[in-house]
């Protein structure tokens, strides 16, 4: 069985077919996933509603009992047991990782415990897999230090894989928020100038902006709940800035804090900030458009020019071969 698996892994024809099947499956997945976007939107909005209810219930119980009551989702029993038995919260705990989890949209203790579990288990799994592949399956004709280096490199990749996944999730979420934030500011400005309070404006915008950015709708909904139930409204704006990690959102939160403190009007500030965020979004699009020709140079040389030469010179080569 091991010899058959090794032969298949080193067979170019089989590996080519395998990668082609993976590419076809990825293409089908990319085309089918937009069809389920509406269902995903409903699930995320229900999750936001449940999060708001948990915040409301927690604040009510804290005010009644005089102590903090956590209604966060508990992690799975196996994951929690591994984290507690090996005391991973002491060896792998990072406050920066907890903040990054919140920025990626994973709130509560359960995602944090799962993240610690992944950072502990993934290096071990990849190290064992690399040892089995290098020493048992493939029988690489390399020296022992090279083989050990490959195994250590696999373990290091496993250690960094959860952080890489987290950074990718943060970048996708921030991109979604950044694209919809100027429109959300315009809606917020309209609501405030129409006479709505800031809580009602955030609630209305969170409902209207959900079709463009689920992440921004979640953040506005949580901000609405915090504005309604936290004793200091400044904390709600600071939490919004921390959860997003975007400079545009931070500047708007600072303006809201100043308006809350000094009573200054928000209309002009929001109008200017909306225009600035829209200009920033346009500048990023222009930068990507300007960087596109250099990025296309290598693919055109590698993939398009050989095909073009075959199409142009192919008939001539066939005629020359026939004449000989």
Backbone bond lengths (Angstrom), bond angles and torsions (degrees), N, CA, C in turn:
res aa  C-N    CA-C-N  psi(-1)  N-CA   C-N-CA  omega(-1)  CA-C   N-CA-C  phi
1 X - - - 1.465 - - 1.527 111.62 -
2 X 1.332 114.88 -43.34 1.468 118.92 179.42 1.526 110.61 -66.78
3 X 1.353 116.40 -39.64 1.468 119.64 178.58 1.522 110.96 -64.58
4 X 1.338 116.89 -39.19 1.459 120.23 178.26 1.525 111.40 -65.24
5 X 1.338 116.19 -42.89 1.457 119.93 178.48 1.524 111.40 -63.92
6 X 1.339 116.44 -40.64 1.462 119.86 178.53 1.521 111.25 -65.38
7 X 1.333 115.99 -40.06 1.466 119.18 178.92 1.520 111.45 -64.84
8 X 1.337 116.99 -39.38 1.453 120.10 178.91 1.530 111.88 -66.75
9 X 1.339 116.17 -39.92 1.462 119.55 -179.82 1.517 112.32 -67.18
10 X 1.323 117.89 -26.64 1.464 121.78 179.64 1.522 112.53 -99.85
11 X 1.325 117.61 8.84 1.466 121.17 177.67 1.532 108.72 -91.19
12 X 1.333 119.54 113.75 1.476 120.43 -177.76 1.521 112.94 -60.71
13 X 1.338 116.92 -39.74 1.463 119.45 -179.18 1.527 111.42 -63.09
14 X 1.335 116.66 -43.62 1.469 120.22 179.52 1.522 111.58 -65.99
15 X 1.337 116.83 -42.62 1.458 120.06 179.86 1.525 111.46 -65.93
16 X 1.344 117.13 -35.29 1.468 120.38 176.66 1.524 110.89 -64.16
17 X 1.333 116.44 -44.16 1.461 120.08 177.48 1.531 111.41 -64.64
18 X 1.328 116.61 -37.92 1.466 120.04 179.45 1.517 111.21 -64.65
19 X 1.327 117.19 -46.87 1.465 119.93 179.57 1.525 111.22 -66.41
20 X 1.336 117.67 -34.53 1.463 120.05 176.55 1.524 110.77 -65.22
21 X 1.341 116.74 -40.03 1.469 119.88 177.41 1.527 110.83 -65.18
22 X 1.329 117.08 -39.80 1.466 120.12 177.91 1.529 110.60 -64.18
23 X 1.327 117.21 -42.32 1.471 120.50 178.49 1.524 111.45 -63.89
24 X 1.348 116.62 -40.82 1.468 119.23 178.21 1.526 111.01 -65.14
25 X 1.337 117.01 -41.64 1.463 120.01 178.13 1.524 111.24 -64.07
26 X 1.333 117.39 -39.44 1.462 120.29 177.57 1.519 111.50 -64.91
27 X 1.333 117.20 -37.80 1.465 120.30 177.73 1.522 111.26 -64.89
28 X 1.323 116.53 -44.91 1.466 120.13 178.01 1.529 110.79 -62.36
29 X 1.328 116.06 -41.32 1.474 120.17 178.48 1.523 111.01 -61.80
30 X 1.340 117.15 -41.63 1.461 121.04 179.49 1.525 111.75 -64.60
31 X 1.335 117.06 -36.35 1.459 120.16 -178.98 1.520 112.70 -78.20
32 X 1.334 116.86 -29.12 1.467 119.89 -175.13 1.524 111.97 -87.03
33 X 1.336 117.93 -32.04 1.460 120.88 -174.35 1.524 113.68 -58.50
34 X 1.351 121.63 -38.59 1.474 119.21 177.44 1.521 114.18 -60.00
35 X 1.334 117.75 -23.44 1.460 119.93 179.25 1.522 111.98 -68.84
36 X 1.340 117.38 -22.88 1.456 121.86 179.74 1.518 112.34 -102.25
37 X 1.330 117.28 16.30 1.466 120.01 -178.45 1.523 111.23 -66.11
38 X 1.329 116.99 -37.33 1.457 119.03 -179.75 1.514 112.34 -64.73
39 X 1.338 116.65 -41.35 1.459 119.90 178.48 1.519 110.53 -64.45
40 X 1.345 117.25 -39.89 1.460 120.55 177.54 1.519 110.93 -63.67
41 X 1.330 117.01 -38.18 1.462 120.57 178.22 1.516 110.66 -61.69
42 X 1.328 117.09 -44.14 1.470 119.68 179.87 1.521 111.57 -63.58
43 X 1.336 117.22 -40.48 1.456 119.81 179.43 1.510 111.22 -64.80
44 X 1.340 117.11 -43.29 1.461 119.85 -178.54 1.519 110.87 -66.86
45 X 1.331 117.59 -37.85 1.463 119.82 179.62 1.522 110.65 -68.13
46 X 1.348 117.05 -35.80 1.459 119.21 174.86 1.524 111.26 -65.51
47 X 1.333 116.07 -37.89 1.466 119.19 177.51 1.520 111.31 -64.46
48 X 1.342 116.38 -38.88 1.467 119.84 177.59 1.522 110.52 -65.45
49 X 1.323 116.46 -41.10 1.463 119.18 178.68 1.526 111.47 -62.89
50 X 1.338 116.68 -41.51 1.463 119.11 178.05 1.521 111.12 -66.35
51 X 1.342 117.29 -35.98 1.465 120.15 176.74 1.517 111.26 -64.36
52 X 1.320 116.49 -39.04 1.462 120.08 177.70 1.518 111.15 -65.25
53 X 1.341 116.39 -39.72 1.459 119.15 178.04 1.529 111.21 -66.11
54 X 1.333 117.27 -36.42 1.462 119.26 177.32 1.520 111.52 -65.61
55 X 1.324 116.84 -39.92 1.463 119.94 177.71 1.520 110.28 -63.96
56 X 1.323 116.39 -42.99 1.464 120.02 -179.71 1.540 110.65 -62.39
57 X 1.339 115.80 -47.00 1.454 119.73 -178.89 1.521 111.64 -65.56
58 X 1.330 116.99 -39.29 1.452 120.12 179.96 1.529 111.43 -64.07
59 X 1.336 116.45 -42.57 1.467 119.33 -179.34 1.523 110.93 -68.36
60 X 1.326 116.92 -37.22 1.462 118.94 178.08 1.529 111.11 -64.42
61 X 1.329 116.72 -45.15 1.455 118.98 -179.72 1.522 111.58 -68.43
62 X 1.327 117.25 -33.70 1.454 119.33 177.98 1.529 110.85 -66.36
63 X 1.326 116.96 -41.03 1.458 119.48 179.42 1.523 111.42 -70.61
64 X 1.331 117.38 -31.66 1.468 119.51 179.91 1.525 112.25 -78.77
65 X 1.331 116.36 -41.39 1.462 119.73 -174.95 1.516 112.95 -96.28
66 X 1.320 117.94 -12.83 1.452 120.44 -180.00 1.510 113.56 76.00
67 X 1.326 118.86 17.80 1.457 121.65 179.73 1.517 107.59 -145.91
68 X 1.306 114.70 160.70 1.457 120.44 -178.79 1.519 110.39 -80.26
69 X 1.324 115.69 134.38 1.464 121.88 178.87 1.515 107.61 -121.36
70 X 1.305 116.95 122.80 1.451 121.67 -177.27 1.519 109.77 -97.82
71 X 1.314 115.07 124.09 1.464 121.22 176.84 1.517 110.90 -112.73
72 X 1.325 116.50 27.87 1.455 120.01 -179.42 1.522 110.89 -70.62
73 X 1.317 115.01 158.74 1.456 120.43 179.15 1.521 109.59 -71.16
74 X 1.318 116.87 133.63 1.463 121.20 -178.98 1.519 109.72 -83.24
75 X 1.336 117.26 145.70 1.460 119.55 178.94 1.527 111.77 -71.72
76 X 1.327 115.53 171.04 1.451 120.37 178.65 1.533 110.23 -66.87
77 X 1.324 115.04 153.22 1.458 120.00 -171.75 1.525 111.54 -65.24
78 X 1.338 118.21 -43.23 1.460 120.91 -178.87 1.518 110.89 -63.75
79 X 1.338 116.65 -46.53 1.464 120.67 -179.04 1.513 110.14 -63.20
80 X 1.320 116.68 -45.95 1.463 120.32 179.87 1.522 111.49 -62.68
81 X 1.333 117.73 -38.85 1.464 120.50 -179.61 1.524 111.08 -65.88
82 X 1.331 117.67 -41.65 1.462 120.45 179.06 1.520 110.91 -64.17
83 X 1.337 116.40 -42.86 1.468 120.29 -179.69 1.517 110.96 -64.53
84 X 1.333 117.37 -39.55 1.462 120.13 -179.35 1.529 111.95 -74.34
85 X 1.340 118.18 -40.56 1.466 120.55 -177.13 1.525 111.76 -65.95
86 X 1.333 116.68 -41.00 1.459 120.35 -178.94 1.531 112.95 -92.80
87 X 1.328 116.86 2.82 1.469 121.98 176.98 1.530 110.86 54.05
88 X 1.343 115.22 49.04 1.458 119.64 -177.29 1.519 112.22 -70.34
89 X 1.330 117.19 -23.04 1.467 118.81 178.06 1.521 111.75 -65.18
90 X 1.331 117.15 -21.99 1.463 121.04 178.18 1.522 111.56 -87.06
91 X 1.356 116.94 -39.18 1.456 119.92 -173.29 1.528 112.38 -89.70
92 X 1.314 117.75 -32.29 1.461 120.23 -175.23 1.522 113.41 -116.20
93 X 1.330 118.09 -0.43 1.459 120.33 -175.54 1.526 110.51 -67.49
94 X 1.324 116.28 136.20 1.453 122.99 177.77 1.525 108.30 -142.49
95 X 1.320 115.75 126.19 1.456 118.96 176.58 1.524 110.88 -67.20
96 X 1.333 116.15 -31.97 1.463 118.90 176.74 1.525 110.95 -63.29
97 X 1.337 117.04 -37.76 1.465 120.18 177.45 1.520 110.98 -66.30
98 X 1.322 117.59 -37.46 1.465 120.08 177.51 1.531 110.60 -63.60
99 X 1.332 116.89 -41.46 1.462 120.06 177.89 1.524 111.02 -66.58
100 X 1.328 116.78 -38.15 1.461 119.39 178.83 1.527 111.09 -67.28
101 X 1.320 117.38 -35.20 1.462 119.70 176.14 1.518 111.05 -62.49
102 X 1.322 116.69 -40.80 1.466 120.17 177.26 1.522 110.17 -65.14
103 X 1.332 117.51 -41.02 1.461 120.67 178.15 1.525 111.76 -64.47
104 X 1.340 116.67 -30.28 1.467 120.26 177.83 1.521 113.10 -81.98
105 X 1.339 117.63 -5.63 1.453 121.10 178.38 1.508 114.45 97.89
106 X 1.341 118.16 7.07 1.459 122.00 179.28 1.524 108.44 -101.26
107 X 1.321 116.32 105.91 1.459 121.22 -174.97 1.518 110.42 -108.69
108 X 1.318 115.40 153.92 1.451 120.53 175.79 1.516 112.88 97.28
109 X 1.314 115.03 179.35 1.455 121.72 -177.45 1.520 112.69 -79.36
110 X 1.324 117.53 -30.36 1.467 120.13 -177.06 1.530 113.00 -61.79
111 X 1.343 120.90 -47.63 1.469 118.62 176.84 1.515 113.45 -62.81
112 X 1.340 117.20 -33.85 1.464 119.69 179.93 1.527 110.84 -67.13
113 X 1.330 117.26 -43.52 1.461 120.51 177.53 1.530 110.61 -64.73
114 X 1.319 117.06 -39.75 1.466 120.39 177.68 1.523 111.21 -64.35
115 X 1.326 116.30 -37.54 1.463 120.24 178.16 1.533 110.89 -64.39
116 X 1.325 116.79 -43.70 1.465 120.12 176.92 1.527 111.30 -62.80
117 X 1.321 116.40 -40.60 1.465 120.79 177.74 1.527 110.55 -62.02
118 X 1.334 117.29 -42.16 1.464 120.42 -179.91 1.522 111.22 -66.37
119 X 1.333 117.65 -39.53 1.460 120.20 179.21 1.524 111.93 -66.91
120 X 1.322 117.06 -27.01 1.462 119.82 179.44 1.524 112.16 -85.83
121 X 1.323 118.13 -36.43 1.466 121.44 -172.11 1.530 111.70 -88.64
122 X 1.334 118.18 -38.65 1.464 120.70 -175.07 1.524 113.08 -59.13
123 X 1.353 120.99 -45.15 1.476 118.29 176.93 1.518 113.50 -60.84
124 X 1.332 117.23 -38.46 1.473 120.21 -179.88 1.523 110.45 -65.50
125 X 1.329 116.76 -43.68 1.469 120.35 -178.81 1.528 110.86 -64.32
126 X 1.334 117.27 -45.47 1.461 119.61 -179.92 1.527 111.62 -68.29
127 X 1.323 117.10 -34.71 1.468 119.41 178.03 1.527 110.73 -65.19
128 X 1.336 116.65 -45.13 1.466 119.94 178.63 1.528 110.52 -64.47
129 X 1.345 116.84 -41.10 1.461 119.24 177.65 1.518 112.54 -63.35
130 X 1.357 116.36 -40.03 1.461 119.28 178.33 1.531 111.43 -66.75
131 X 1.327 116.92 -38.87 1.468 119.82 177.93 1.528 110.59 -63.07
132 X 1.339 116.53 -44.27 1.461 119.34 179.50 1.532 111.51 -63.97
133 X 1.319 116.95 -39.82 1.469 119.88 -178.45 1.525 111.29 -70.79
134 X 1.335 116.15 -43.71 1.464 119.46 -174.46 1.519 111.72 -73.80
135 X 1.331 117.37 -44.01 1.468 120.46 -172.12 1.529 113.83 -96.69
136 X 1.340 118.43 -21.02 1.467 119.71 -173.57 1.525 112.22 -113.81
137 X 1.335 116.43 -48.78 1.465 119.20 -171.45 1.518 112.31 -83.68
138 X 1.326 116.46 -56.43 1.469 119.39 -170.87 1.521 114.24 -86.71
139 X 1.344 118.50 -28.81 1.472 122.86 -175.99 1.532 110.29 54.57
140 X 1.300 116.74 58.30 1.463 121.81 -178.37 1.527 110.65 -62.03
141 X 1.316 114.84 136.31 1.463 120.76 178.82 1.533 108.88 -85.59
142 X 1.305 115.06 65.33 1.462 121.96 179.32 1.524 108.88 -126.91
143 X 1.320 114.09 164.55 1.456 118.53 177.39 1.526 110.05 -73.53
144 X 1.328 114.83 163.21 1.463 119.97 -177.77 1.528 112.68 -62.61
145 X 1.332 120.75 -41.85 1.477 118.87 177.37 1.519 113.33 -61.11
146 X 1.330 116.92 -35.40 1.469 119.53 178.62 1.528 110.34 -66.35
147 X 1.321 116.49 -42.50 1.465 119.77 178.84 1.531 111.20 -63.54
148 X 1.340 115.73 -43.19 1.469 118.74 178.25 1.526 110.52 -64.06
149 X 1.323 116.53 -38.09 1.465 119.76 177.30 1.519 112.34 -62.89
150 X 1.332 117.34 -38.30 1.465 120.45 176.97 1.523 110.71 -63.27
151 X 1.323 116.80 -42.87 1.470 120.23 179.60 1.530 111.41 -65.62
152 X 1.331 116.40 -42.17 1.470 119.52 178.61 1.526 110.48 -65.91
153 X 1.322 116.80 -38.91 1.462 119.85 176.90 1.523 112.19 -62.94
154 X 1.326 116.81 -38.29 1.468 119.92 176.37 1.523 111.00 -64.43
155 X 1.349 116.56 -40.56 1.467 119.58 177.67 1.522 111.40 -64.72
156 X 1.327 117.33 -39.91 1.471 120.45 178.32 1.532 110.56 -66.03
157 X 1.336 116.74 -39.28 1.464 119.42 176.42 1.522 111.11 -62.55
158 X 1.338 116.78 -38.47 1.457 119.42 176.44 1.515 112.87 -66.13
159 X 1.334 116.69 -32.85 1.462 119.90 177.62 1.523 111.60 -68.87
160 X 1.323 116.69 -34.79 1.462 120.73 -178.32 1.526 113.25 -89.45
161 X 1.328 117.78 -12.57 1.464 120.19 -176.95 1.528 113.29 -61.43
162 X 1.352 120.45 -44.52 1.477 118.26 177.50 1.526 113.38 -61.70
163 X 1.335 117.78 -38.55 1.459 120.41 177.78 1.524 111.12 -66.31
164 X 1.327 116.41 -38.01 1.463 119.82 177.60 1.520 111.06 -64.80
165 X 1.328 116.12 -42.71 1.468 119.89 176.29 1.523 110.90 -61.00
166 X 1.327 116.11 -39.70 1.459 120.46 -179.52 1.520 111.05 -67.31
167 X 1.317 117.31 -41.99 1.463 119.96 178.82 1.525 111.29 -64.95
168 X 1.324 117.55 -38.62 1.463 120.09 177.53 1.530 111.00 -64.91
169 X 1.332 116.81 -41.45 1.464 120.03 178.38 1.527 111.09 -63.95
170 X 1.333 116.85 -39.15 1.468 120.30 178.97 1.517 110.43 -65.90
171 X 1.329 117.47 -43.52 1.460 120.24 -178.80 1.525 111.50 -64.14
172 X 1.340 117.60 -40.19 1.467 119.89 177.98 1.521 111.28 -65.61
173 X 1.323 116.42 -41.81 1.454 119.96 -179.79 1.525 111.10 -67.15
174 X 1.319 117.27 -42.47 1.460 120.15 178.57 1.523 111.58 -65.77
175 X 1.316 117.09 -35.67 1.463 119.86 176.92 1.521 110.83 -63.65
176 X 1.322 117.22 -42.90 1.465 120.76 177.63 1.523 111.34 -62.59
177 X 1.331 116.51 -42.43 1.473 119.76 179.68 1.524 110.71 -68.17
178 X 1.327 116.83 -41.74 1.458 120.60 -177.32 1.521 112.05 -63.48
179 X 1.320 117.17 -36.48 1.458 119.87 -178.82 1.528 112.47 -71.40
180 X 1.317 116.64 -35.06 1.466 119.73 -176.02 1.518 113.31 -95.20
181 X 1.331 118.45 -9.35 1.457 119.94 -172.62 1.531 113.45 -66.78
182 X 1.343 121.10 -40.81 1.481 118.74 176.90 1.522 113.12 -59.17
183 X 1.330 117.65 -42.05 1.464 120.14 177.13 1.523 111.37 -64.93
184 X 1.342 116.17 -37.30 1.465 119.20 177.59 1.528 110.92 -64.89
185 X 1.334 117.55 -37.05 1.462 120.29 177.45 1.524 111.11 -65.64
186 X 1.336 116.85 -38.70 1.466 119.42 176.68 1.531 111.05 -62.36
187 X 1.321 116.08 -44.52 1.464 119.29 177.80 1.518 111.43 -64.36
188 X 1.326 116.01 -39.48 1.467 119.82 178.20 1.518 110.90 -64.40
189 X 1.320 116.50 -39.43 1.465 120.36 177.88 1.525 111.27 -64.06
190 X 1.332 116.96 -42.65 1.468 120.60 179.15 1.524 110.66 -62.83
191 X 1.325 116.12 -42.61 1.466 119.73 -179.44 1.526 111.63 -65.02
192 X 1.327 117.01 -42.57 1.460 120.12 -178.03 1.522 110.76 -69.03
193 X 1.336 117.05 -41.76 1.469 119.33 179.71 1.522 112.37 -70.48
194 X 1.323 117.06 -19.31 1.466 119.26 176.38 1.520 112.64 -81.56
195 X 1.332 117.10 -5.20 1.459 120.77 176.13 1.507 115.00 107.39
196 X 1.332 118.55 4.08 1.459 120.98 179.00 1.529 110.48 -73.02
197 X 1.309 115.28 153.11 1.463 119.96 170.62 1.520 109.26 -75.06
198 X 1.335 115.95 168.04 1.456 119.27 -177.17 1.522 111.07 -67.38
199 X 1.337 118.14 -34.01 1.473 120.25 177.75 1.516 111.03 -66.66
200 X 1.341 116.44 -45.51 1.462 119.82 179.16 1.527 111.01 -65.05
201 X 1.344 116.83 -35.66 1.460 120.02 179.40 1.523 111.01 -66.35
202 X 1.332 116.76 -44.37 1.455 119.70 177.91 1.521 111.09 -63.37
203 X 1.319 117.19 -40.03 1.465 120.40 179.87 1.531 110.94 -64.48
204 X 1.310 116.86 -42.34 1.459 120.60 -179.75 1.525 111.44 -67.19
205 X 1.330 116.33 -43.67 1.464 120.04 -179.26 1.523 110.85 -66.73
206 X 1.328 117.60 -37.34 1.467 120.16 178.47 1.518 111.86 -61.79
207 X 1.315 116.79 -32.42 1.465 120.12 177.47 1.528 112.07 -75.00
208 X 1.340 116.19 -40.79 1.457 119.99 -175.56 1.527 113.04 -77.17
209 X 1.325 117.09 -30.14 1.462 120.12 -174.73 1.512 112.16 -87.70
210 X 1.333 118.86 -1.98 1.469 121.44 -176.62 1.520 112.41 -63.70
211 X 1.326 117.98 -29.81 1.464 120.09 -179.97 1.528 111.97 -70.88
212 X 1.330 118.50 -22.88 1.457 121.90 179.36 1.519 112.50 -95.11
213 X 1.324 117.11 -41.82 1.460 120.44 -177.00 1.525 108.86 -147.37
214 X 1.315 115.62 110.87 1.458 119.72 177.49 1.529 110.43 -67.87
215 X 1.333 115.90 -36.88 1.468 119.70 -178.91 1.524 111.14 -62.60
216 X 1.337 117.45 -45.30 1.466 120.18 179.56 1.520 110.93 -66.61
217 X 1.329 117.60 -35.69 1.457 120.41 176.16 1.522 111.13 -63.30
218 X 1.325 117.01 -40.40 1.464 120.65 176.60 1.523 111.37 -61.46
219 X 1.320 116.37 -45.99 1.461 119.68 -177.33 1.523 111.18 -65.12
220 X 1.304 117.89 -41.32 1.462 120.43 178.91 1.522 111.40 -67.16
221 X 1.340 116.77 -36.33 1.464 119.60 178.22 1.523 111.24 -66.20
222 X 1.322 116.52 -43.11 1.465 119.69 177.34 1.524 111.26 -65.91
223 X 1.320 117.11 -36.63 1.465 120.10 176.75 1.516 110.78 -64.46
224 X 1.328 116.64 -38.22 1.460 120.09 176.72 1.525 111.20 -61.32
225 X 1.325 115.92 -44.17 1.465 119.39 178.84 1.522 111.21 -64.32
226 X 1.321 117.61 -41.85 1.463 120.45 -179.68 1.522 111.76 -68.29
227 X 1.332 117.23 -36.36 1.456 119.47 176.72 1.523 111.68 -64.68
228 X 1.318 115.86 -29.42 1.463 119.28 -176.78 1.520 112.54 -82.44
229 X 1.353 117.38 -27.61 1.457 118.62 -169.00 1.525 114.78 -123.34
230 X 1.310 118.77 -11.24 1.462 119.64 175.61 1.523 109.91 -83.02
231 X 1.308 115.75 147.52 1.462 119.77 -179.24 1.518 111.41 -71.18
232 X 1.335 117.98 -39.50 1.456 122.30 179.09 1.519 108.62 -106.57
233 X 1.319 117.11 115.31 1.465 121.16 -178.19 1.521 111.83 -68.82
234 X 1.326 117.01 -21.57 1.457 120.18 178.42 1.524 111.07 -62.04
235 X 1.328 116.98 -34.05 1.469 120.89 -179.59 1.526 110.68 -64.31
236 X 1.329 116.73 -34.96 1.472 119.82 179.98 1.523 110.63 -63.87
237 X 1.327 117.85 -42.50 1.468 120.81 178.33 1.524 111.17 -67.88
238 X 1.332 116.93 -39.32 1.462 119.60 177.78 1.530 111.28 -64.79
239 X 1.326 117.05 -38.79 1.464 119.99 177.82 1.520 111.68 -65.25
240 X 1.325 116.60 -37.59 1.464 119.82 177.49 1.522 110.79 -63.27
241 X 1.323 117.10 -42.16 1.469 120.33 178.59 1.525 111.26 -65.66
242 X 1.330 117.85 -39.12 1.458 120.71 -180.00 1.527 111.45 -69.26
243 X 1.323 116.98 -39.63 1.465 119.57 -177.00 1.518 112.21 -68.24
244 X 1.320 118.11 -30.38 1.466 120.68 -178.67 1.520 112.12 -90.51
245 X 1.340 117.41 -43.66 1.459 120.65 -179.18 1.505 114.12 71.66
246 X 1.329 118.60 23.75 1.455 123.33 -179.88 1.527 109.96 -108.79
247 X 1.333 115.46 141.81 1.463 119.82 -177.97 1.527 111.38 -66.09
248 X 1.341 116.86 -37.61 1.457 119.38 179.73 1.522 112.21 -63.86
249 X 1.317 116.49 -41.17 1.464 120.41 178.56 1.527 110.07 -68.62
250 X 1.322 117.51 -37.39 1.461 120.49 179.02 1.525 111.23 -63.54
251 X 1.332 117.25 -41.15 1.462 119.49 179.21 1.522 111.38 -65.92
252 X 1.322 117.69 -38.24 1.463 120.44 177.95 1.531 109.96 -67.36
253 X 1.320 117.08 -41.37 1.470 119.64 177.69 1.525 111.45 -63.43
254 X 1.331 117.16 -36.27 1.462 120.21 177.26 1.523 110.55 -65.86
255 X 1.331 116.57 -40.57 1.463 119.42 177.39 1.524 111.26 -64.95
256 X 1.331 117.41 -38.35 1.464 120.21 177.73 1.529 111.01 -66.26
257 X 1.333 116.47 -37.91 1.466 118.91 177.16 1.523 111.45 -65.40
258 X 1.321 117.19 -41.67 1.469 119.81 178.38 1.519 111.53 -65.57
259 X 1.326 116.08 -38.86 1.463 118.89 177.21 1.520 110.87 -65.90
260 X 1.326 116.47 -38.03 1.462 119.94 178.33 1.527 111.48 -66.82
261 X 1.323 116.10 -32.93 1.459 119.71 -175.96 1.531 112.57 -85.17
262 X 1.343 116.68 -43.49 1.459 120.02 -173.52 1.518 113.46 -104.46
263 X 1.334 117.83 -9.21 1.457 120.14 179.59 1.510 114.46 76.47
264 X 1.323 118.32 24.06 1.467 121.56 179.90 1.525 109.91 -77.73
265 X 1.335 118.43 150.71 1.474 120.81 179.78 1.525 111.39 -69.57
266 X 1.333 115.20 145.14 1.463 121.24 -176.16 1.518 113.64 -95.65
267 X 1.339 117.40 -16.51 1.464 119.95 -170.89 1.519 113.25 -58.62
268 X 1.317 116.93 -53.42 1.463 120.40 -177.40 1.520 111.60 -65.76
269 X 1.344 117.07 -40.45 1.469 120.11 179.89 1.524 111.50 -63.20
270 X 1.328 116.84 -44.17 1.460 119.95 179.50 1.522 111.54 -66.13
271 X 1.337 116.76 -35.74 1.465 119.75 179.32 1.534 110.54 -65.13
272 X 1.321 116.54 -44.10 1.465 120.38 179.29 1.526 110.96 -65.84
273 X 1.338 116.70 -43.07 1.463 119.88 -178.87 1.518 111.89 -67.65
274 X 1.316 117.15 -35.33 1.467 119.51 176.39 1.518 110.99 -63.61
275 X 1.331 117.09 -40.83 1.460 120.30 178.35 1.526 111.03 -67.56
276 X 1.324 116.94 -39.03 1.468 119.89 177.91 1.525 111.50 -64.27
277 X 1.319 117.35 -43.81 1.464 119.98 178.48 1.520 111.58 -65.18
278 X 1.322 116.51 -35.70 1.468 119.26 177.49 1.528 110.78 -68.09
279 X 1.330 116.55 -38.74 1.465 119.46 176.47 1.524 111.19 -65.79
280 X 1.332 116.81 -39.44 1.459 119.61 177.00 1.515 111.59 -62.74
281 X 1.312 117.01 -40.11 1.464 120.12 178.12 1.522 111.15 -65.21
282 X 1.336 117.56 -39.09 1.457 120.79 177.91 1.523 111.45 -68.13
283 X 1.338 116.88 -38.32 1.469 119.74 178.11 1.518 111.45 -64.15
284 X 1.324 117.15 -39.20 1.462 119.33 177.62 1.526 111.22 -65.00
285 X 1.324 116.39 -39.12 1.468 119.15 177.36 1.523 111.05 -64.90
286 X 1.330 117.32 -39.48 1.463 120.32 178.13 1.518 111.57 -66.55
287 X 1.340 117.33 -37.44 1.459 119.97 177.62 1.520 110.97 -63.94
288 X 1.333 116.52 -42.51 1.462 119.01 178.75 1.531 111.05 -65.53
289 X 1.338 117.07 -38.11 1.458 119.74 178.31 1.524 111.60 -67.07
290 X 1.340 116.90 -36.76 1.466 119.88 178.76 1.524 111.84 -71.16
291 X 1.324 117.27 -30.14 1.470 120.49 179.83 1.521 113.11 -83.67
292 X 1.322 117.97 -5.29 1.462 120.31 -176.69 1.532 113.65 -69.85
293 X 1.354 120.73 -44.96 1.476 119.08 -179.98 1.525 114.46 -58.04
294 X 1.351 120.54 -45.61 1.483 117.49 176.64 1.525 113.44 -62.03
295 X 1.333 117.15 -34.61 1.456 119.36 179.67 1.529 111.67 -69.69
296 X 1.327 117.11 -29.07 1.463 120.22 -179.00 1.524 113.15 -84.06
297 X 1.335 117.46 -8.31 1.462 119.61 -176.29 1.525 111.42 -64.44
298 X 1.326 117.14 -51.35 1.465 120.64 -178.26 1.531 112.11 -64.46
299 X 1.356 120.29 -46.97 1.478 117.68 176.64 1.525 113.56 -59.51
300 X 1.328 117.41 -36.49 1.465 118.82 178.71 1.522 111.53 -66.39
301 X 1.359 116.66 -40.76 1.465 119.17 179.29 1.527 110.97 -66.78
302 X 1.321 117.39 -39.94 1.464 120.90 -174.03 1.520 111.86 -78.87
303 X 1.357 117.40 -39.64 1.467 120.20 -170.14 1.529 113.01 -107.62
304 X 1.327 119.24 -40.46 1.459 120.42 -171.57 1.530 112.18 -85.97
305 X 1.339 117.39 -43.84 1.464 119.11 -175.85 1.521 113.43 -64.28
306 X 1.337 120.52 -42.44 1.482 117.75 176.53 1.520 113.05 -60.13
307 X 1.320 116.94 -41.13 1.472 119.20 177.90 1.516 110.62 -64.01
308 X 1.337 116.58 -40.00 1.469 120.28 179.20 1.529 111.07 -63.31
309 X 1.330 116.19 -42.46 1.467 119.18 178.38 1.522 110.85 -64.32
310 X 1.326 117.66 -39.06 1.460 119.86 178.78 1.525 110.72 -63.50
311 X 1.343 116.18 -42.69 1.466 119.21 -179.47 1.527 111.27 -65.97
312 X 1.335 116.61 -39.94 1.470 119.51 -176.70 1.526 111.41 -77.05
313 X 1.324 116.24 -47.55 1.466 119.97 -174.41 1.518 113.90 -91.81
314 X 1.328 117.32 -7.79 1.459 119.51 -178.70 1.516 114.09 -61.22
315 X 1.339 119.43 -51.91 1.484 118.91 179.03 1.527 113.42 -59.93
316 X 1.337 115.37 -38.37 1.469 117.58 178.55 1.521 111.03 -64.22
317 X 1.334 116.91 -42.13 1.458 119.53 178.49 1.513 112.26 -64.03
318 X 1.339 116.24 -36.45 1.479 118.95 178.61 1.525 110.73 -66.67
319 X 1.346 116.68 -40.98 1.484 119.68 178.83 1.529 111.01 -65.24
320 X 1.339 116.21 -41.92 1.479 118.85 179.43 1.524 110.28 -64.08
321 X 1.351 116.87 -41.13 1.451 118.41 178.08 1.514 112.87 -65.31
322 X 1.364 116.67 -35.58 1.458 119.65 178.60 1.528 112.29 -69.04
323 X 1.335 116.57 -35.01 1.479 120.38 179.82 1.512 111.21 -68.14
324 X 1.342 117.05 -31.36 1.447 118.69 179.76 1.537 111.23 -79.39
